[in-house]
Amino acid sequence: MAQTTIIKQDAFITQMNAEVSSKNIEAIVRKLVSFKTRHTLSDTTSKTQGIGAARNWIKAEMERYAAASGGRMHVGFDIFTQPAGGRIDKPTVLKNVLAVLKGTDPADSRIYIVSGHYDSRVNDVMDTKSFAPGAVDDASGTAVSMELARVMASRQFPATIIFMAVAGEEQGLNGSTNVARRAKAENWNVDAMLNNDIVGNTYGMETGLKDNRRIRVFSEGVPSTAAGNERALASLIGNGGENDSPSRQLARYIKEVGERYVSQLDVKLIYRRDRFLRGGDHTPFLQNGFTAVRFTEMNEDFNRQHQNVRKENGVDYGDMPDFADYDYIQKVARMNLSVLANLALAPAEPQSVGITTSGLTNKTTLKWEAPKAGKKPAGYYVLMRETISPYWEKKFYVTGTEATLDYSKDNYFFAVQAVDTDGHESLPVYPNPIR
């Protein structure tokens, strides 16, 4: 018999979700399409066409949203010169748009990032002139960032949220790479990065599937930063945990919280960093040691992606806005908002989470320390699941910083997360051995 699942929603988050508008999202997508092309190497001087006009409009819109923040949201360009090489044929000035909603707690340094890329392309990745609407790839993801900025600007959160639109994704993840490197160099405390790329289509090419319910979340298993780290790899091999990277914990968290707040949503965990042999704007964040995932629609229509707009043998090609599902993008946006808000309102993660290994026992003792900064947790959840389970199956609530469970660490996996009085949970932390 299945256990009853208790759904407890925060009215504050529910109200924000209600304000996420599919009409606003559609208007953003169609406006971005109106710039004809947003190719990274396209015109930067026109006020109506090319990537320059697009990024100026995005920044102006974000600034309009920021007016409701009481001075807490700052909008600006992240400007850098991408050197020639690969898909960049000459040194090019690129501009990411960042709307930073500053957290209200000076002691809370956590940062949460939601991102989409605003550049577009056609078949030839170096074609800077042809009509490249990019409605789903990735005006849809950009619209998610922008709509969330609009809704959340007037609200207050202890932690900082960055609403981001990046350039150069199609040319080699240029924009996101610059932000990720900057975040590492400047010691940003990025707790989670959510990348929305291709989140607006509900029709599966060839299969004929129509699915407005499911969304994929891609998360790496073995952390990118473990490559070449013999000690880290040896720990994974010896103790398990190859399915418990920080990004896997974020993916499970997204499924739990997203489905808690968004009706008719099924978050599908995909156990790889990205689609087969592909990459996205979360990748540079992973490579720089941050926790990050990618969202992509469940069934893709490749007649739309990276295609010149045309009609052949009665088949439409091209990423046009009439083929996007705006109610679906609204659902994806609400999932993103629920996760961002729940995290930004929650206490920080517990520190030094460990599992004791002294003596042979069929019980499991975990110990941890309270977060170093920010608000004090009301308590903690000790999470448990069987080793073959993809999801956490039990939550044990405790108020102290130690727990002993009548379950063997040989047979189960565990993690610990902090929680406040309103039920906002931090990301789970997988324990290290305490010898």
C-alpha positions in Angstrom: 0.0 0.0 0.0 1.4 3.4 -1.0 2.0 5.9 1.8 0.0 9.1 1.9 2.0 12.1 0.7 1.3 15.3 2.7 1.4 18.5 0.5 2.1 21.6 2.6 2.5 24.8 0.6 3.7 28.2 1.7 1.1 30.8 0.8 3.9 33.3 0.0 5.3 31.0 -2.7 1.8 30.0 -3.9 0.9 33.7 -4.4 4.0 34.3 -6.4 3.3 31.3 -8.6 -0.2 32.6 -9.3 1.4 35.8 -10.6 3.5 34.0 -13.2 1.7 34.8 -16.5 1.8 32.7 -19.7 0.7 35.9 -21.6 3.7 37.8 -20.3 6.0 34.8 -21.2 4.5 34.8 -24.7 5.0 38.5 -25.1 8.7 38.2 -24.1 9.3 35.3 -26.5 7.6 37.2 -29.4 9.5 40.3 -28.6 12.8 38.4 -28.7 11.8 36.8 -32.0 11.1 40.3 -33.4 14.8 41.1 -33.4 15.1 38.7 -36.5 18.4 37.2 -35.3 20.1 37.1 -31.9 23.2 35.4 -33.3 26.1 36.2 -31.0 28.1 37.7 -33.9 25.1 39.7 -35.3 24.5 43.4 -35.5 25.1 45.4 -32.3 24.3 48.9 -33.6 20.7 48.6 -34.8 18.0 49.5 -32.4 15.5 46.9 -33.9 17.6 43.9 -35.2 20.4 41.8 -34.0 21.9 40.8 -30.6 22.7 44.3 -29.6 19.0 45.4 -29.8 17.9 42.2 -28.0 20.3 42.6 -25.1 19.4 46.3 -24.7 15.7 45.4 -24.6 16.3 42.7 -22.0 18.2 45.0 -19.8 15.6 47.7 -20.1 12.8 45.3 -19.2 14.7 44.0 -16.2 15.3 47.6 -15.0 11.6 48.2 -15.3 10.9 45.2 -13.1 13.6 46.4 -10.7 11.6 49.5 -9.9 9.4 47.5 -7.6 12.3 46.2 -5.5 12.9 49.3 -3.5 16.5 49.5 -4.7 17.3 45.9 -3.8 17.5 44.7 -7.5 20.4 46.0 -9.6 20.4 45.3 -13.3 23.6 45.5 -15.4 25.6 44.0 -18.2 28.4 41.5 -17.5 30.7 42.7 -20.3 33.8 40.8 -21.6 35.7 40.3 -24.8 35.6 36.7 -26.2 38.9 36.1 -28.0 38.8 34.6 -31.5 38.7 30.8 -31.6 36.3 28.0 -32.3 32.9 29.4 -33.3 34.1 33.0 -32.6 35.9 34.3 -35.8 37.2 37.5 -34.3 37.5 39.1 -30.9 34.0 40.0 -29.9 32.5 42.0 -27.0 29.7 40.0 -25.4 27.2 41.1 -22.8 25.3 39.0 -20.3 22.4 40.6 -18.5 22.2 40.1 -14.8 19.4 41.2 -12.5 20.6 40.8 -8.9 18.0 40.8 -6.2 20.1 41.4 -3.1 19.3 39.3 0.0 18.0 41.0 3.1 20.2 39.2 5.6 23.7 40.7 5.6 25.0 37.5 7.2 23.6 35.3 4.5 26.1 35.2 1.5 24.2 32.5 -0.5 23.5 33.2 -4.1 20.9 31.4 -6.4 21.1 31.8 -10.1 18.4 31.1 -12.8 19.5 31.4 -16.4 18.5 31.2 -20.0 20.5 32.1 -23.1 19.2 34.8 -25.4 21.4 34.1 -28.5 19.9 32.1 -31.4 21.1 30.4 -34.6 20.1 28.5 -37.7 21.6 25.5 -39.5 25.0 27.2 -40.1 26.3 28.2 -36.7 28.3 31.0 -38.3 25.3 32.5 -40.2 24.8 35.9 -38.7 22.3 37.3 -41.2 19.5 34.7 -41.6 16.2 34.9 -39.7 16.9 33.0 -36.5 13.8 33.3 -34.3 15.0 31.0 -31.5 11.6 31.0 -29.8 12.1 27.8 -27.8 15.9 27.7 -28.1 16.2 29.7 -26.0 13.8 32.6 -25.8 11.7 30.2 -23.6 14.5 30.0 -21.0 15.2 33.7 -21.2 11.5 34.4 -20.6 11.6 32.2 -17.5 14.4 34.3 -16.0 12.7 37.5 -17.0 9.2 36.6 -15.7 10.6 35.4 -12.4 12.5 38.6 -12.1 9.3 40.5 -12.6 7.3 38.5 -10.0 10.0 38.2 -7.4 11.5 41.8 -7.6 9.0 43.2 -5.0 9.6 40.3 -2.5 12.3 39.9 0.1 14.5 36.9 0.6 17.4 36.4 3.1 19.6 35.1 0.3 20.5 36.7 -3.1 18.8 35.6 -6.4 20.3 36.4 -9.8 18.1 36.4 -12.8 20.4 35.9 -15.8 20.3 36.0 -19.6 23.5 35.0 -21.3 25.0 35.3 -24.8 27.3 33.0 -26.7 25.7 29.7 -25.7 25.5 28.5 -29.3 29.1 29.6 -30.0 30.6 27.6 -27.1 29.0 28.5 -23.8 30.9 31.8 -23.8 28.6 33.9 -21.7 28.0 31.4 -18.9 31.7 30.5 -18.8 32.6 34.1 -18.1 30.0 34.3 -15.3 31.1 31.0 -13.8 34.8 32.0 -13.9 34.0 35.3 -12.4 31.9 33.7 -9.6 34.9 31.5 -8.7 37.4 34.3 -8.9 35.3 36.6 -6.7 34.3 33.8 -4.3 30.6 34.0 -4.9 28.7 31.6 -2.6 26.6 30.1 -5.4 24.5 27.5 -3.7 22.6 26.4 -6.8 22.4 27.3 -10.5 19.3 26.5 -12.6 19.8 26.5 -16.4 16.6 26.6 -18.5 17.4 25.7 -22.1 14.7 24.6 -24.6 11.7 24.5 -22.2 8.9 25.6 -24.5 7.9 22.7 -26.8 5.5 19.8 -25.9 5.6 17.8 -29.2 8.1 15.0 -29.8 9.3 14.7 -33.3 9.1 11.2 -34.9 7.4 9.8 -31.8 4.3 12.0 -32.1 4.2 12.3 -28.3 2.5 15.4 -26.9 3.4 16.0 -23.3 2.8 19.2 -21.3 3.3 17.5 -18.0 6.9 16.3 -17.8 10.2 18.3 -17.6 13.6 16.8 -17.6 16.3 17.9 -15.1 19.8 16.8 -16.0 22.3 16.4 -13.2 25.8 14.9 -13.2 26.7 12.0 -10.9 30.5 12.0 -10.4 31.3 15.7 -9.9 33.2 17.4 -12.7 35.7 18.6 -10.2 36.5 15.0 -9.2 38.3 14.3 -12.5 41.9 13.8 -11.8 41.3 13.9 -8.0 42.3 10.4 -6.9 41.2 10.8 -3.3 37.7 12.0 -4.3 37.3 9.1 -6.8 38.6 6.6 -4.3 36.0 7.8 -1.8 33.2 7.4 -4.3 34.4 3.9 -5.3 34.8 2.8 -1.7 31.7 4.3 -0.1 29.2 4.7 -2.9 27.9 8.2 -3.5 28.4 8.3 -7.2 24.7 9.0 -7.3 24.8 11.6 -4.5 26.7 14.5 -6.0 25.6 18.0 -4.9 23.9 18.3 -8.3 22.0 15.1 -7.8 20.8 16.4 -4.4 19.6 19.5 -6.2 17.8 17.5 -8.8 15.9 15.5 -6.1 15.1 18.7 -4.3 13.7 20.2 -7.5 11.4 17.1 -8.0 10.1 17.3 -4.4 9.6 21.0 -4.2 8.5 21.5 -7.8 5.8 18.9 -7.6 4.8 20.2 -4.2 3.8 23.6 -5.7 3.0 22.9 -9.4 0.0 20.9 -10.3 0.2 18.3 -13.2 4.0 18.4 -13.2 6.2 15.3 -13.3 9.9 16.2 -12.9 12.0 13.5 -14.5 15.5 13.0 -13.2 17.9 12.3 -16.0 21.2 10.8 -14.7 23.7 12.6 -16.9 25.2 16.0 -17.1 23.3 16.9 -20.3 21.7 15.4 -23.3 23.9 12.7 -25.0 27.2 14.3 -26.0 25.7 17.8 -25.5 26.4 20.7 -23.2 24.7 23.7 -21.7 25.2 26.8 -19.6 25.2 24.9 -16.4 28.4 23.0 -17.5 30.9 25.8 -16.8 29.4 26.2 -13.3 29.9 22.5 -12.7 33.5 22.7 -14.0 34.1 25.6 -11.5 32.9 23.6 -8.6 29.3 24.9 -8.3 26.1 22.9 -8.0 24.1 23.2 -11.2 21.4 21.5 -13.3 19.7 21.9 -16.7 16.0 21.9 -17.5 14.8 20.8 -20.9 11.4 19.8 -22.3 10.7 16.1 -22.3 10.2 15.6 -26.0 12.1 17.7 -28.5 11.2 18.7 -32.0 14.4 18.8 -34.0 12.6 20.3 -37.0 12.6 23.5 -34.9 16.1 23.5 -33.4 19.0 25.1 -35.3 16.9 25.2 -38.5 16.5 27.8 -41.3 12.9 28.9 -41.4 11.3 27.2 -44.4 8.8 24.7 -45.6 9.8 21.4 -47.3 7.4 18.7 -48.5 4.6 20.2 -46.4 6.8 20.2 -43.2 7.5 23.5 -41.3 11.0 24.0 -40.1 12.3 26.7 -37.8 12.0 27.8 -34.2 8.9 30.0 -34.7 6.9 31.3 -31.7 3.6 29.8 -33.0 4.9 26.4 -32.2 5.7 27.1 -28.5 3.4 26.0 -25.7 3.2 29.0 -23.4 1.1 27.3 -20.7 3.9 24.7 -20.5 6.6 27.4 -20.1 4.5 29.0 -17.4 4.5 25.6 -15.6 8.3 25.4 -15.9 8.7 28.9 -14.6 6.5 28.1 -11.6 8.7 25.1 -10.9 11.8 27.3 -11.0 10.2 30.0 -8.8 9.1 27.4 -6.2 12.7 26.0 -5.9 14.4 29.4 -5.9 12.0 30.8 -3.3 12.1 27.7 -1.0 15.9 27.7 -1.1 16.3 31.5 -0.6 13.9 31.4 2.4 15.5 28.3 4.0 18.4 28.2 6.4 21.8 27.4 5.0 22.9 23.8 4.7 24.3 22.1 7.8 28.1 21.9 8.0 30.6 19.1 8.5 27.9 16.4 8.0 29.4 13.1 8.8 28.5 9.5 9.5 30.4 7.7 12.3 32.4 4.6 11.5 33.8 3.6 14.9 32.7 0.1 15.8 30.6 -2.5 14.1 26.9 -1.8 14.4 23.6 -2.2 12.6 22.6 1.4 13.6 23.7 4.6 11.9 24.8 7.7 13.7 25.1 11.0 11.9 26.6 14.2 13.3 26.8 17.7 11.9 27.2 21.4 12.8 24.7 24.2 12.5 25.1 26.6 9.6 27.8 29.2 10.2 25.7 32.2 9.1 22.2 33.3 8.4 19.1 32.4 10.3 19.1 29.6 12.8 17.3 26.4 11.7 14.3 25.2 13.7 15.6 21.7 13.1 16.9 19.2 10.6 15.7 16.4 8.5 17.8 13.2 8.3 17.0 11.8 4.9 17.1 8.1 4.1 16.7 5.8 1.1 17.6 2.4 -0.1 20.7 2.2 -2.2 18.7 1.4 -5.3 16.2 4.1 -4.8 16.4 7.3 -6.9 14.5 9.4 -4.3 14.7 10.0 -0.6 12.1 7.8 1.0 12.0 8.8 4.7 12.6 12.1 6.6 13.4 12.0 10.3 13.0 15.3 12.0 15.4 16.2 14.8 16.2 19.4 16.7 19.8 18.6 17.7 22.9 18.1 15.6 23.2 14.3 16.0 20.9 11.4 15.2 21.1 7.7 15.6 18.8 5.6 13.5 17.9 1.9 13.7 19.0 1.4 10.1 22.4 0.2 8.9 24.6 2.4 6.8 25.5 -0.7 4.9 22.0 -0.9 3.5 20.9 2.7 3.1 22.1 6.1 2.0 21.6 9.2 4.2 21.8 13.0 4.0 20.9 15.9 6.3 19.2 19.2 5.5 18.2 22.2 7.7 14.6 23.4 7.9 13.0 26.5 9.3 9.7 26.9 11.2 7.7 27.4 8.0 9.1 24.2 6.4 11.6 25.7 4.0 14.4 23.2 3.5 18.0 23.7 2.6 19.7 21.4 0.0 20.6 18.0 1.5 24.2 17.3 2.4 25.6 13.8 1.8 27.8 12.7 4.8 31.5 12.0 4.8 32.9 9.2 7.1 33.9 10.3 10.6 36.7 8.1 11.6 
